[in-house]
Amino acid sequence: MISLEFATNMFGHIKPEIKKRLEKVVDKPNQKNWENSHCIIVNSKGRMLTLWQAVLAVDPFFVRSKPLDAEWPSIPTKETIVKAINYAVFEYGKEELN
């Protein structure tokens, strides 16, 4: 996924092991993979943006909270996750520049 090449966190470009976690949730969105990736920062320019926040930006009806010890009530689709990553990397923050 080309957009992951431009994803950043507080330390610069994301490390290969973080990239693999994101690729894994894209390839197979399930409870385990979403739990392991929802909190990854995918854009650190300006305000930090996690994958979960990016999903909420492209799907405002997605789950906004969950109990700590419970499973996610729903998991975003592959298409939603890809759209969210593309939003985070290529669109997020541009509206602040205008």
GROMACS elastic network, one bead per residue, 0.5 to 0.9 nm:
[ bonds ]
;  ai    aj funct       b0    kb
    1     4     6  0.58662   500
    1     5     6  0.76326   500
    1    23     6  0.76726   500
    1    82     6  0.85435   500
    2     5     6  0.55663   500
    2     6     6  0.76411   500
    3     6     6  0.55061   500
    3     7     6  0.66752   500
    3    82     6  0.88927   500
    3    85     6  0.70068   500
    3    86     6  0.59653   500
    3    89     6  0.64305   500
    3    90     6  0.77633   500
    4     8     6  0.84628   500
    4    13     6  0.88838   500
    4    14     6  0.80419   500
    4    19     6  0.68336   500
    4    22     6  0.83626   500
    4    23     6  0.86390   500
    4    42     6  0.81673   500
    4    85     6  0.74985   500
    4    86     6  0.83045   500
    4    89     6  0.77065   500
    5     8     6  0.85659   500
    5    13     6  0.75168   500
    5    14     6  0.80250   500
    5    19     6  0.85498   500
    6    13     6  0.67639   500
    6    14     6  0.83002   500
    6    42     6  0.88467   500
    6    43     6  0.86419   500
    6    89     6  0.63220   500
    6    90     6  0.83538   500
    7    12     6  0.83690   500
    7    13     6  0.58994   500
    7    14     6  0.61310   500
    7    19     6  0.87818   500
    7    41     6  0.83282   500
    7    42     6  0.51384   500
    7    43     6  0.57022   500
    7    44     6  0.82738   500
    7    85     6  0.81755   500
    7    88     6  0.78772   500
    7    89     6  0.56470   500
    8    11     6  0.74161   500
    8    12     6  0.51380   500
    8    14     6  0.52368   500
    8    15     6  0.89728   500
    8    41     6  0.71703   500
    8    42     6  0.55180   500
    8    44     6  0.56383   500
    8    45     6  0.77877   500
    8    89     6  0.80703   500
    9    12     6  0.53802   500
    9    13     6  0.62635   500
    9    14     6  0.60084   500
    9    40     6  0.82896   500
    9    41     6  0.54196   500
    9    42     6  0.60833   500
    9    43     6  0.57954   500
    9    45     6  0.82685   500
    9    48     6  0.77682   500
    9    49     6  0.87786   500
   10    13     6  0.84063   500
   10    14     6  0.88141   500
   10    41     6  0.80837   500
   10    43     6  0.85549   500
   10    44     6  0.58972   500
   10    45     6  0.87687   500
   10    48     6  0.83119   500
   11    14     6  0.75377   500
   11    44     6  0.88082   500
   12    15     6  0.86489   500
   12    44     6  0.80655   500
   14    17     6  0.82656   500
   14    18     6  0.62202   500
   14    19     6  0.64287   500
   14    41     6  0.85923   500
   14    42     6  0.77988   500
   15    18     6  0.53754   500
   15    19     6  0.62412   500
   15    20     6  0.87440   500
   16    20     6  0.61341   500
   16    21     6  0.87621   500
   17    20     6  0.50611   500
   17    21     6  0.64951   500
   17    22     6  0.88960   500
   18    21     6  0.51377   500
   18    22     6  0.64545   500
   18    23     6  0.86964   500
   18    37     6  0.83770   500
   18    40     6  0.77288   500
   19    22     6  0.51451   500
   19    23     6  0.61491   500
   19    24     6  0.85379   500
   20    24     6  0.59871   500
   20    25     6  0.87256   500
   21    24     6  0.50458   500
   21    25     6  0.64577   500
   21    26     6  0.87526   500
   21    33     6  0.74148   500
   21    36     6  0.71530   500
   21    37     6  0.61874   500
   21    40     6  0.89560   500
   22    25     6  0.53210   500
   22    26     6  0.63162   500
   22    27     6  0.86685   500
   22    33     6  0.83678   500
   22    34     6  0.88606   500
   22    36     6  0.87317   500
   22    37     6  0.61352   500
   22    38     6  0.88208   500
   22    40     6  0.81878   500
   22    51     6  0.87874   500
   23    26     6  0.50597   500
   23    27     6  0.60659   500
   23    28     6  0.84639   500
   24    27     6  0.51073   500
   24    28     6  0.59077   500
   24    29     6  0.75844   500
   24    33     6  0.66708   500
   24    37     6  0.87975   500
   25    28     6  0.50762   500
   25    30     6  0.71213   500
   25    32     6  0.86579   500
   25    33     6  0.50096   500
   25    34     6  0.59559   500
   25    36     6  0.83356   500
   25    37     6  0.69926   500
   25    78     6  0.77343   500
   25    81     6  0.80882   500
   26    29     6  0.58513   500
   26    33     6  0.87486   500
   26    77     6  0.81247   500
   26    78     6  0.51925   500
   26    79     6  0.81244   500
   26    81     6  0.63395   500
   26    82     6  0.68278   500
   27    78     6  0.69445   500
   28    33     6  0.72640   500
   28    78     6  0.75000   500
   29    32     6  0.82793   500
   29    33     6  0.61446   500
   29    34     6  0.62787   500
   29    75     6  0.67404   500
   29    76     6  0.70044   500
   29    77     6  0.64746   500
   29    78     6  0.63113   500
   29    81     6  0.85923   500
   30    33     6  0.54637   500
   30    34     6  0.58935   500
   30    35     6  0.83584   500
   30    75     6  0.63906   500
   30    76     6  0.85411   500
   31    34     6  0.53112   500
   31    35     6  0.59686   500
   31    36     6  0.85529   500
   31    71     6  0.69218   500
   31    72     6  0.66482   500
   31    74     6  0.83643   500
   31    75     6  0.68119   500
   32    35     6  0.51903   500
   32    36     6  0.62144   500
   32    37     6  0.87722   500
   33    36     6  0.50563   500
   33    37     6  0.62220   500
   33    38     6  0.84249   500
   34    37     6  0.51548   500
   34    38     6  0.55227   500
   34    39     6  0.89244   500
   34    72     6  0.84939   500
   34    75     6  0.69211   500
   34    76     6  0.82530   500
   35    38     6  0.58284   500
   35    39     6  0.79678   500
   35    71     6  0.85295   500
   35    72     6  0.80029   500
   36    39     6  0.75234   500
   36    40     6  0.83062   500
   37    40     6  0.54675   500
   37    50     6  0.89500   500
   37    51     6  0.71456   500
   37    52     6  0.83485   500
   38    41     6  0.86152   500
   38    50     6  0.68368   500
   38    51     6  0.51573   500
   38    53     6  0.83595   500
   38    55     6  0.89758   500
   39    49     6  0.89943   500
   39    50     6  0.54176   500
   39    51     6  0.60773   500
   39    52     6  0.63236   500
   39    53     6  0.85360   500
   40    49     6  0.83533   500
   40    50     6  0.52289   500
   40    51     6  0.57660   500
   40    52     6  0.80729   500
   41    44     6  0.68757   500
   41    48     6  0.66092   500
   41    49     6  0.55319   500
   41    51     6  0.63015   500
   41    52     6  0.89948   500
   42    48     6  0.79076   500
   42    49     6  0.60085   500
   42    50     6  0.55416   500
   42    51     6  0.60725   500
   42    54     6  0.83168   500
   42    85     6  0.71058   500
   42    88     6  0.64189   500
   42    89     6  0.69872   500
   43    46     6  0.83646   500
   43    47     6  0.81208   500
   43    48     6  0.59359   500
   43    49     6  0.52646   500
   43    50     6  0.71335   500
   43    51     6  0.87678   500
   43    85     6  0.89403   500
   43    88     6  0.58888   500
   43    89     6  0.60830   500
   43    92     6  0.79272   500
   44    47     6  0.62953   500
   44    49     6  0.64572   500
   44    50     6  0.88772   500
   45    48     6  0.66665   500
   45    49     6  0.85082   500
   45    92     6  0.85699   500
   45    93     6  0.73596   500
   46    49     6  0.89276   500
   46    93     6  0.69555   500
   47    93     6  0.81143   500
   49    52     6  0.81319   500
   49    53     6  0.59843   500
   49    54     6  0.65350   500
   49    88     6  0.70509   500
   49    92     6  0.84515   500
   50    53     6  0.51295   500
   50    54     6  0.61816   500
   50    55     6  0.86188   500
   50    88     6  0.83854   500
   51    55     6  0.61616   500
   51    56     6  0.86451   500
   51    81     6  0.79009   500
   51    84     6  0.70768   500
   51    85     6  0.69304   500
   51    88     6  0.79533   500
   52    55     6  0.50497   500
   52    56     6  0.62754   500
   52    57     6  0.86803   500
   52    64     6  0.86926   500
   52    81     6  0.89397   500
   52    84     6  0.84837   500
   53    57     6  0.62271   500
   53    58     6  0.89033   500
   53    64     6  0.89408   500
   53    84     6  0.84795   500
   53    88     6  0.89214   500
   54    58     6  0.65589   500
   54    59     6  0.85080   500
   54    81     6  0.82957   500
   54    83     6  0.86170   500
   54    85     6  0.67278   500
   54    86     6  0.89445   500
   54    87     6  0.69153   500
   54    88     6  0.58817   500
   54    92     6  0.85830   500
   55    58     6  0.53368   500
   55    59     6  0.57894   500
   55    60     6  0.77854   500
   55    62     6  0.73941   500
   55    76     6  0.75964   500
   55    80     6  0.66979   500
   55    81     6  0.63470   500
   55    83     6  0.78626   500
   55    85     6  0.79321   500
   55    87     6  0.88573   500
   56    61     6  0.71564   500
   56    62     6  0.59326   500
   56    63     6  0.79064   500
   56    64     6  0.76368   500
   56    84     6  0.80653   500
   57    60     6  0.58816   500
   57    84     6  0.72543   500
   57    87     6  0.81718   500
   57    88     6  0.88786   500
   58    80     6  0.73135   500
   58    81     6  0.89919   500
   58    83     6  0.70715   500
   58    84     6  0.59597   500
   58    87     6  0.76421   500
   59    62     6  0.56618   500
   59    76     6  0.89055   500
   59    80     6  0.74719   500
   59    84     6  0.84832   500
   60    63     6  0.84472   500
   60    64     6  0.87015   500
   61    64     6  0.80766   500
   62    74     6  0.78857   500
   62    75     6  0.85161   500
   62    76     6  0.75917   500
   63    66     6  0.75099   500
   63    72     6  0.79978   500
   63    73     6  0.72943   500
   63    74     6  0.70272   500
   63    75     6  0.85111   500
   65    72     6  0.87053   500
   66    69     6  0.83819   500
   66    70     6  0.68412   500
   66    71     6  0.76169   500
   66    72     6  0.64322   500
   66    73     6  0.76416   500
   67    70     6  0.52910   500
   67    71     6  0.78836   500
   67    72     6  0.84917   500
   68    71     6  0.83098   500
   70    73     6  0.84695   500
   71    74     6  0.84663   500
   72    75     6  0.66336   500
   76    79     6  0.80361   500
   76    80     6  0.59112   500
   76    81     6  0.63469   500
   77    80     6  0.51402   500
   77    81     6  0.62543   500
   77    82     6  0.86370   500
   78    81     6  0.51650   500
   78    82     6  0.61663   500
   78    83     6  0.85266   500
   79    82     6  0.52089   500
   79    83     6  0.60808   500
   79    84     6  0.85096   500
   80    83     6  0.50302   500
   80    84     6  0.59879   500
   80    85     6  0.86196   500
   81    85     6  0.61735   500
   81    86     6  0.85654   500
   82    85     6  0.51947   500
   82    86     6  0.61681   500
   82    87     6  0.85067   500
   83    86     6  0.51591   500
   83    87     6  0.60750   500
   83    88     6  0.86198   500
   84    88     6  0.60925   500
   84    89     6  0.85972   500
   85    88     6  0.50372   500
   85    89     6  0.60922   500
   85    90     6  0.83539   500
   86    89     6  0.52517   500
   86    90     6  0.57189   500
   86    91     6  0.73266   500
   86    92     6  0.89501   500
   87    90     6  0.54808   500
   87    92     6  0.58942   500
   88    91     6  0.59947   500
   88    93     6  0.83738   500
   89    92     6  0.65347   500
   90    93     6  0.86723   500
   90    94     6  0.83044   500
   91    94     6  0.57346   500
   91    95     6  0.79807   500
   92    95     6  0.73301   500
   92    96     6  0.86610   500
   93    96     6  0.53282   500
   93    97     6  0.69365   500
   94    97     6  0.52014   500
   94    98     6  0.69502   500
   95    98     6  0.55540   500
